[in-house]
Amino acid sequence: MRGAPSCGKGMRLVLKKRSVLPGFGLALGYTLLYLSLLVLLPLAATFLKASTLSWHEFWHIVSSSRAVASYRLTFGASLIGASVNLVFGVLVAWVLVRYSFPGKRIFDSLVDLPFALPTAVAGIALTTIYAPNGWLGKPLASLGIKSAYSPLGVAIALTFIGLPFVVRSVQPVLEDLDKELEEAAASLGAGRWQTFSRVVLPTILPAALAGFAMAFARAVGEYGSVVFIAGNMPMRTEITPLLIITKLDQYDYAGATAIAVVMLVVSLAMLLPINLLQKWSSSREERGAEVSTEELAPVSV
Amino acid sequence: MATASSLSGEILTVPTAAQPATGESALVRWLLTGAAVLFLAVFIFLPLGIVFAQAFAKGLAAYWDSLREPDALSAMRLTLIAAGIAVPLNLVFGVTAAWAIAKFEFVGKSLLTTLIDLPFSVSPVVSGFIYVLLFGLQGLLGPWLAKHNIQIIFAVPGIVLATIFVTFPFVARELIPLLQAQGQEEEEAALALGASGWQTFFRVSLPNIKWGLLYGVILCNARAMGEFGAVSVVSGHIRGLTNTMPLHIEILYNEYQFTAAFAVASLLALLALTTLVVKSAVEWRARRQLADSARWEGEKGTA
């Protein structure tokens, strides 16, 4: 069998399965060249620069009170934004899949707006809305709530930016959810809420969590939509990406590199859970489809 | 059967019209729909609306004047240049990478896929910053570049590079699942019939993925024109020279020229809306293609 180690001539290391299609060498070669120049080289320069710092210096920079304040704001607001999106994302996905109302198609397409709209445009739009004299900022201010130029403003912007992730993650799962499962539950006497929480929710949970993780990861690194509404006061409303830029503006390359490395490590660390959650979600989806066709086949009396 | 039905009649509750077995009552439906619509209205429609409301707040004449201002025009030119270079390059990369990943099995494939996804998980500021560390005056290649009088950071080449970095995954990510789903039979058939590799690619593979390709290019372009964080770091913010449209918007806004800022922003918002329209069109096309091929399979079975 081709592609398997041949026993006769000893074990061969198989790096690639044989294929009839041409162009592998050219395609892979170009891809690797592009990625090396574009991604690996700059990343190497970053870690090289970071290595010129001693551990003590590195730790001193990344644990300074200003840096820690920025982490608290960035991660805290991202968590809030992603959580709001988790709840409302499932709600929006449910309404879009199960109900119909005038203009539904437009609402459905516009869910992707935060994904397509440039972050600077989103930033100035949100700031104008939530500023003290803005459409929503004024009524909120009369209630004593300061929205723009506060951590709340950061959370609002990060909610906007993560909106599509949970919705688009849960929608296909809900669309594929076989009604037979819910009908079976109802025929066994389950109330509507029971059916929802025991049948639907577990099925969409992996997708919802994957969307949550993606929204969180995106929010942590977000700059353009936040930097206008935040207020950018160090120790209070300064997000971590802004801290990097500020240090760069002051020619503090070492400091900027240290913080950038922290952000890089967090980004890379988030890739694995997100991948796992997405795998879990698609395997759950497949099993759900299998269950409905096999286990619910009518039993002849 | 009669026994069974009377048995079932006693055990089951007969669903009423107001609460069908697998649906909610009308009240719950309206409440949930209302909540979802309110949420979307606040977070999507309001920001979109205010861009155009502010842009036209001082009338049509002021709107056009803002767009015709020399710094605005050079910002638009730079945005178009950056996108015009980044999108074709990333298109070629996307097709190449998708071909290698989707059609072949090899060691390190998942590592490669993860690497391609990297710009999605890295902050834009970090994306720009790593180029400053490579090409900046204090960077790895800084001294060599200074000696040869080549300027990358704080100049147009840096902006183009940063734009290429943040947008290179889009086409590849669109094409990989498409090419994978296609399988290899059609290409193998073409090769067996004597087509060369390039002929197979252009006549067989490419037409099958053209809608996904279009969508990937549109997304890539939208992100390339709208990128802010990464470009902000490498740009130097020199008016009329190294400002793209998003950077120009920032400058105008910080100078309290709100109408002008929103006027330029409205162009980018229109680009975003166009992107969404193309997305819907492509999805509709793909759904129809899927339905057509399913019907074709069904007809083949009964033939």
Interface residues (C-beta under 8 A of the other chain):
Chain A: L15 K16 K17 S19 V20 L21 P22 G23 F24 L26 A27 L28 Y30 T31 Y34 L35 L38 V39 L41 P42 L43 A45 T46 L48 K49 F88 L91 V92 W94 V95 L96 Y99 F101 R105 F107 S109 L110 V111 D112 L113 P114 A116 L117 P118 T119 A120 V121 A122 G123 I124 A125 L126 T128 I129 W135 L136 T159 F160 L163 K179 E182 E183 A186 S187 G189 R192 T195 A217 R218 V220 G221 E222 Y223 G224 F228 P241 L242 I244 I245 L248 Y253 A256 T257 A260 M263 L264 S267 L268 M270 L271 I274 N275 V301
Chain B: A4 I11 L12 T13 P15 Q19 A21 T22 G23 E24 V28 R29 L32 T33 A35 A36 V37 F39 L40 V42 F43 I44 F45 L46 P47 L48 I50 V51 Q54 V92 F93 T96 A97 W99 A100 K103 F104 E105 F106 V107 L112 T114 L115 I116 D117 L118 F120 S121 V122 S123 P124 V125 V126 F129 I130 Y131 V132 L133 L134 G136 Q138 G139 L140 L141 L161 I164 F165 F168 Q184 E187 E188 L191 G197 T200 F201 L219 A222 M225 G226 E227 F228 G229 S232 V233 M245 P246 L247 I249 E250 Y253 F258 A261 F262 A265 L268 A269 A272 L273 T275 L276 V277 K279 S280
